[in-house]
Each structure stands twice: as C-alpha cells, then as structure tokens.
Amino acid sequence: ALKFMCDTGTAFAGAMSIDFGAQGLPLQQLASADGYKGAFNAIGRLFHACSTGWPGPEGAPELACEGAAPGMQPATPRKLELADLSDGPYFNIVELLGAEDLNHCDMACRLTRDLNRSNGGPWWALGKRDFVGLELDGDTIFDPSEEVAAVAARAAHGPLRKMVRVDWKSRYTRFHHEVKMFRTPFVGSEITAVQQADEIAYCRHKLRTDLLSADTPAGIYLEVQVHANPDNVSLAVVDFEAGGCSSVTFSPDTGAVIRERKVREAPRKVEGTYIQPLSTITTGQGFEGSMGLYLQGGKLAFFRKHVERATEDKPEVVGHWESTGFVTDLSWAEGARLTPCLAFRDIGDYHLCTTRVDTEPPVKMLSNKLDFEDSVWRSLDWDAGEQDDMDM
C-alpha cells in the first residue's frame, strides 16, 4: 500500500482539490498553508513528498547542476523514506492489519518492527481491541496505564507517574497465549485428568465487569471444547476475587443455569435459584461438544453445541449452536472481577481444552435485554445441617 501511494502520489496530489470559498485549492497546497497544518500535516507531507521529493536536512551540501548559474544550484530532493510517514499515514495503514500480517510486517526491516511495537502503534491498538475487559491473573489489563489512570482518578492522587516503556508485541503475545490457560494445579489450556472430586479449574484470565458494563458495547466470549467427559462438567463464573461467595453455573447436559450464594461454611448452607432455558440432551451420559459463555453489557449468556460420538451403528452427529440468551445480570456479584472456571463432579480421564477467548459469540444475540424475569427462577436452597438431621 505504501509503494502504491508513493508511485501514484504525483497524480493523486494534483487531482485532489477541496472547495475553499470561491476557489478550489489543491489538497497539497491547502495542507501546507499555515492555518491548516494541524489538520492536514500527515497527509500533506505524504502528497508533497510523493510529487516533489523530500528536501534534505538543513545545512546539507547542494549538488551542482550542469548549466545553472552560480548561486542558483537547486537542492537535490531525496526520496521519501518510510520513517517520514511514521507520524501519520504509516500507522493509519498498519492499524488495519491482523496479528499474522503484522508479524510479516515486522520481518520487513528493523524500522517497521520498532514502529509496530511502540506506544500507540498497531500492536498496542490490536491488543486493546482483542483483550478489552480481560485481566491476567497476577497482572492487570492489557494497557496498564489505563488502570493506573483509573486508580489515580478515583483516589485523586494528582499527577500520574510516568509509565515505563512497553514492548507491545511481546505483551500481545503473552496475553494471546495465557488467556486460554488454566491456573495450577492444571497446566496450559488443556485438561486430561481430574484427580479430586468436586475439583474446580480456574481460568488464568478474569472478566472486568467495570470495563464490560452496560455503558459499553464490548463483550468477551469464552469457549471450551469437551472431547471426553466420563462424568459431569459445568461452566461457571465466580466472584471470589473480591471476597464474594456467589457463582452462576451452566450445565450443558441439562440446559440449566444456577445462581448460588454460600451463606454458611460449616455446616454448609447455600441459597440458590435456577432456570432451564434449554432442554436436557444427554440423560445418563456426560456432555461432549462445545460450551461457551458471553459477557456483554453487564449481562451473561451461555452456549452449547452437542456432539454425539460415533458408534458401530451410526456416524458422529454434530449439533447446532444453542443459546440460553441473556439469562442474568451481574447484580449477584461483588467487586469488578469475575473468574470463569470449570466445575467437575468426580475424578476421571477428561479431555477438555479452551478454544476461544475473543469478542464475538458463535451466533449473533437477537436481543441485548434479559430474556427471563427473576420471577421465573425457581428456588434451589441446600442446608447440610438440615440434611444431617434428616439422616439421623
């Protein structure tokens, strides 16, 4: 794109004009006018350089031109360089590229590599788009300066401390890799065995509800593929990071969504409600396929796509995506951080992996409103003390 702009710059700059009063001024001339340098500086420099060459630095020796009178030797224009475009057109172009194309651009030369990973460059812009509302465990959001600015504004601490320089490509690579991972005792983005009953596998990322509130259109979608499920696994979000004791759990086999709050630790007492937006599909066997959750506008939705394993009598059957719709808001949660997790009922040789953490669900949401009122949720309370009394 840059080569095309440079090759055709002369014709393009001469052809473009803007009506200014009763006089049509070429854009190249308008850009160089003192009153318009702020608005047209970058594109004006580009068109002027493409059509006339770029003057050398001040004090550079002028080259003699045969046949010219003494004192009339013109400065030899130098060719436009990529670095001359770094304050405008270059960034406008590369911000349209994805991660794979930016990697190729980085390999072109050292200049593009340094420009791309600089503050405000394309790797920074891409990370802000891809990881909006995500925070890594033990770290913060993709652009730490926004977190520092928010904290300083709330605390009114005055001027912000200058942020250290960040290699935005390295930070993008780290986020891209780690947002799909689970915390210890699990390693990486894949789980192949569960060794304790009622095990919980927490994701390495957290959902920032203050950045994914009703005031912003941004959303986060998490998808987990279930290849082998000997018993039962559910997808949930919890508010434990802020000291809360509540959760919302989606059971892909029954199609139910459960909201729970722990009232007492010992003997254990839990208050809960549930709703069943989807039908039961795997009676007597563990769910296999894909399940996902979507947080957008301060509301939660869940998804599933069931896969029936092939047998001797029939081939594998892949179902279609189903959604609960937006089933609940976040009024149950404490704090601004939710942690996605997988809940296993029993030990066994499972096989699950995180396949997606991005901004779009597998099917478009038909409505951004809650699909169910609180009145249709059914009670699901559980008290271990009462259960013990019944057993005696």
Sequence and secondary structure as in RCSB ss.txt:
>XXXX:A:sequence
ALKFMCDTGTAFAGAMSIDFGAQGLPLQQLASADGYKGAFNAIGRLFHACSTGWPGPEGAPELACEGAAPGMQPA
TPRKLELADLSDGPYFNIVELLGAEDLNHCDMACRLTRDLNRSNGGPWWALGKRDFVGLELDGDTIFDPSEEVAA
VAARAAHGPLRKMVRVDWKSRYTRFHHEVKMFRTPFVGSEITAVQQADEIAYCRHKLRTDLLSADTPAGIYLEVQ
VHANPDNVSLAVVDFEAGGCSSVTFSPDTGAVIRERKVREAPRKVEGTYIQPLSTITTGQGFEGSMGLYLQGGKL
AFFRKHVERATEDKPEVVGHWESTGFVTDLSWAEGARLTPCLAFRDIGDYHLCTTRVDTEPPVKMLSNKLDFEDS
VWRSLDWDAGEQDDMDM
>XXXX:A:secstr
 HHHHHHTHHHHHHH EEEETTEEEEHHHHHHSGGGHHHHHHHHHHHHHHHH B   TT      TT  TT    
  B   GGGGTTTHHHHHHTT  HHHHHHHHTT HHHHHHHTSTTSHHHHHHHHHTTTEEETTS BSSHHHHHHH
HHHHHT  S        HHHHHHHHHHHTT B TTS TTEE  B STT EEEBSEEEETTTSSTT   EEEEEEE
EEE SS EEEEEE GGGT  EEEEEETTTTEEEEEEEEETTTTEEEEEEE  S    TTS   EEEEEEEETTEE
EEEEEEEE   SSS  EE   EEEEEEEESTT  SSEEEEEEEESS B  EEEEEEEES  SS  S SS SS GG
G EE  EEHHHHHHHH 
